[in-house]
Amino acid sequence: MDLDRYRFERSPKSGISISASRTVAFVSFLGFLLVVVFIVWFFLKQPNTLKEFFDAIDALRNVFKERSYLFIFITSVALLFFLFKLVRNLRIFLQGQVFSFDKLSDTIEENGKYVAHFDAVKSIYVYEYSGKSSGIGAANVNYGLIVLLKHGRKIPICKINDKEKVLLLAQDITDLLNLPEPIEKDQSSDVEKFAQKWLKRLGMGPY
């Protein structure tokens, strides 16, 4: 089943709206939740009684002792990473996420709340980034769209894997806001670039 992460609606009168799929958000939430549950299950060994629970806690403490502080650090970072995605996807599932470029009021809104006026927008960015590995040695390529305001704030609007679709959307927004052409930009952070460079040298990963 192929689910679209976002739905785009364009109207000559009202403007443009981008809606995040609550179904996809819920599926993603369940996926990340299962990962966290598996980690907890793996360490705690599914205790059925209070004694087994305390035995599992004691065993977990011993595991952390044996695996070193580096293991604790990596595990903690991974859990924090999943926690952010859990919270984000749960929020989208419960509240929804709709960005509206309202032509009638010349404003950008998120879930009906004011975000910025059209005049405050400096440019529209489209960036490319690598997603999860497809399993055959190459990573999926995804594209994100960001609204950059004049005072420097960046508003992430959506992320999809269809370059033609995201460029068309970016062009529609720039036309609506009377801005220059959308800017295509590599959004990789310095840390990501450093990691990619060394993974490529070592022949590791999808690089």
C-alpha positions as CSV (number, residue, x, y, z in Angstrom):
1,M,0.0,0.0,0.0
2,D,1.5,3.3,-1.1
3,L,0.5,6.2,1.2
4,D,1.1,9.8,0.3
5,R,2.6,11.7,3.2
6,Y,1.1,15.0,2.1
7,R,-1.9,16.2,0.1
8,F,-1.6,19.4,-1.9
9,E,-4.6,21.6,-2.8
10,R,-4.5,24.6,-5.1
11,S,-7.3,27.2,-5.6
12,P,-7.2,30.3,-7.7
13,K,-9.3,32.1,-5.1
14,S,-8.1,30.8,-1.7
15,G,-4.5,29.9,-2.4
16,I,-2.5,26.7,-1.5
17,S,-2.7,24.2,1.3
18,I,-0.4,21.4,2.3
19,S,-1.9,18.7,4.6
20,A,0.2,16.1,6.3
21,S,-1.3,12.6,6.3
22,R,-2.5,11.6,9.7
23,T,-2.6,8.0,8.6
24,V,1.1,8.0,7.7
25,A,1.9,9.9,10.9
26,F,0.1,7.2,12.9
27,V,1.8,4.3,11.0
28,S,5.2,6.1,11.6
29,F,4.3,6.6,15.3
30,L,3.6,2.8,15.6
31,G,6.8,1.9,13.8
32,F,9.0,4.0,16.1
33,L,7.0,2.9,19.2
34,L,7.6,-0.8,18.3
35,V,11.3,-0.1,18.0
36,V,11.3,1.5,21.5
37,V,9.2,-1.4,22.9
38,F,11.5,-3.9,21.3
39,I,14.5,-2.3,22.9
40,V,12.8,-2.3,26.3
41,W,11.7,-5.9,25.8
42,F,15.2,-7.0,24.8
43,F,16.8,-5.5,27.9
44,L,14.0,-6.4,30.4
45,K,13.3,-9.9,29.0
46,Q,9.5,-9.6,29.4
47,P,9.2,-10.0,33.2
48,N,5.9,-11.6,34.3
49,T,6.3,-11.2,38.0
50,L,7.6,-8.4,40.3
51,K,10.7,-10.6,41.1
52,E,11.4,-11.1,37.4
53,F,11.1,-7.4,36.9
54,F,13.7,-6.6,39.5
55,D,15.9,-9.4,38.2
56,A,15.6,-7.8,34.8
57,I,16.6,-4.4,36.1
58,D,19.6,-5.9,37.8
59,A,20.5,-7.7,34.6
60,L,20.1,-4.4,32.7
61,R,22.5,-2.7,35.1
62,N,25.0,-5.5,34.5
63,V,24.6,-5.2,30.8
64,F,25.4,-1.5,31.0
65,K,28.4,-2.2,33.1
66,E,29.7,-4.7,30.7
67,R,29.0,-2.7,27.5
68,S,30.9,0.4,28.7
69,Y,29.9,4.1,28.8
70,L,30.1,4.3,25.0
71,F,27.3,1.7,24.7
72,I,25.2,3.7,27.2
73,F,25.8,6.9,25.3
74,I,24.9,5.4,21.9
75,T,21.8,3.8,23.3
76,S,20.6,7.0,25.0
77,V,21.1,9.0,21.8
78,A,19.1,6.5,19.8
79,L,16.3,6.5,22.3
80,L,16.2,10.3,22.3
81,F,16.1,10.3,18.5
82,F,13.1,7.9,18.5
83,L,11.4,10.0,21.2
84,F,11.5,13.1,19.0
85,K,9.9,11.2,16.1
86,L,7.4,9.6,18.4
87,V,6.2,12.9,19.8
88,R,6.2,14.6,16.4
89,N,4.2,11.9,14.6
90,L,1.8,11.6,17.5
91,R,1.2,15.3,17.5
92,I,0.4,15.2,13.7
93,F,-1.9,12.2,14.2
94,L,-3.8,13.9,17.0
95,Q,-3.9,17.5,15.8
96,G,-3.1,17.2,12.1
97,Q,-0.8,19.6,10.3
98,V,-2.0,21.9,7.6
99,F,0.0,24.7,6.1
100,S,-2.2,27.3,4.3
101,F,-1.0,30.1,2.0
102,D,-4.1,32.2,2.2
103,K,-4.5,34.4,-0.8
104,L,-7.4,36.3,0.7
105,S,-5.5,37.5,3.8
106,D,-1.9,37.2,2.4
107,T,-0.8,35.1,5.3
108,I,0.7,31.7,6.0
109,E,-1.1,29.7,8.6
110,E,-0.4,26.4,10.4
111,N,-3.6,24.6,11.6
112,G,-5.5,27.9,11.3
113,K,-2.9,29.8,13.4
114,Y,-1.0,32.8,12.0
115,V,2.6,32.1,11.1
116,A,3.7,34.9,8.9
117,H,2.6,37.5,6.3
118,F,3.5,37.1,2.7
119,D,5.6,40.2,2.8
120,A,7.8,38.6,5.5
121,V,8.9,35.8,3.2
122,K,12.4,36.1,1.6
123,S,12.5,33.0,-0.5
124,I,11.5,29.4,-1.0
125,Y,14.1,26.6,-0.7
126,V,14.0,23.1,-2.1
127,Y,16.7,20.8,-0.7
128,E,17.7,17.2,-1.4
129,Y,18.7,14.7,1.3
130,S,19.3,11.0,1.6
131,G,16.7,8.9,3.4
132,K,16.8,5.3,4.6
133,S,18.8,2.8,2.6
134,S,16.7,0.9,0.1
135,G,18.6,-2.3,1.0
136,I,20.5,-2.6,-2.3
137,G,23.3,-0.3,-1.6
138,A,21.7,3.0,-2.4
139,A,19.7,5.5,-0.2
140,N,16.3,6.8,-1.1
141,V,16.5,10.4,-2.2
142,N,14.0,12.8,-0.6
143,Y,13.2,16.5,-1.1
144,G,12.1,19.1,1.4
145,L,10.5,22.5,1.0
146,I,11.3,25.4,3.4
147,V,10.0,28.9,3.6
148,L,12.7,31.3,4.6
149,L,11.6,34.5,6.3
150,K,13.4,37.8,6.0
151,H,14.5,37.8,9.7
152,G,16.1,34.4,9.2
153,R,13.4,32.0,10.5
154,K,13.0,28.8,8.5
155,I,9.6,27.1,8.2
156,P,9.8,23.5,7.1
157,I,6.6,22.8,5.0
158,C,7.0,19.2,3.7
159,K,9.3,16.3,2.8
160,I,8.5,14.0,-0.1
161,N,10.4,11.7,-2.5
162,D,9.0,13.2,-5.8
163,K,11.3,16.0,-7.0
164,E,9.0,17.1,-9.8
165,K,6.1,17.4,-7.4
166,V,8.0,19.4,-4.8
167,L,9.5,21.8,-7.5
168,L,6.0,22.3,-8.9
169,L,4.7,23.1,-5.4
170,A,7.6,25.5,-4.8
171,Q,7.0,27.3,-8.1
172,D,3.3,27.7,-7.2
173,I,4.1,29.2,-3.9
174,T,6.7,31.6,-5.4
175,D,4.1,32.7,-8.0
176,L,1.5,33.2,-5.3
177,L,3.9,35.3,-3.2
178,N,5.4,37.1,-6.1
179,L,8.9,35.9,-5.2
180,P,12.0,35.0,-7.4
181,E,12.4,31.4,-8.6
182,P,12.7,28.7,-5.9
183,I,16.2,28.0,-4.7
184,E,17.5,24.5,-4.9
185,K,20.0,23.9,-2.1
186,D,21.9,21.1,-0.4
187,Q,20.8,21.1,3.3
188,S,23.3,18.6,4.6
189,S,24.8,19.8,7.8
190,D,28.6,20.0,8.4
191,V,28.4,16.9,10.6
192,E,26.5,15.0,7.9
193,K,29.0,16.1,5.2
194,F,31.9,15.0,7.4
195,A,30.3,11.6,8.1
196,Q,29.4,11.0,4.5
197,K,33.0,11.9,3.4
198,W,34.6,9.4,5.8
199,L,32.0,6.7,5.2
200,K,32.7,7.1,1.5
201,R,36.5,6.8,2.0
202,L,36.0,3.7,4.1
203,G,33.6,2.2,1.6
204,M,30.7,2.0,4.1
205,G,27.1,2.9,3.8
206,P,25.2,4.1,0.7
207,Y,28.0,6.4,-0.4
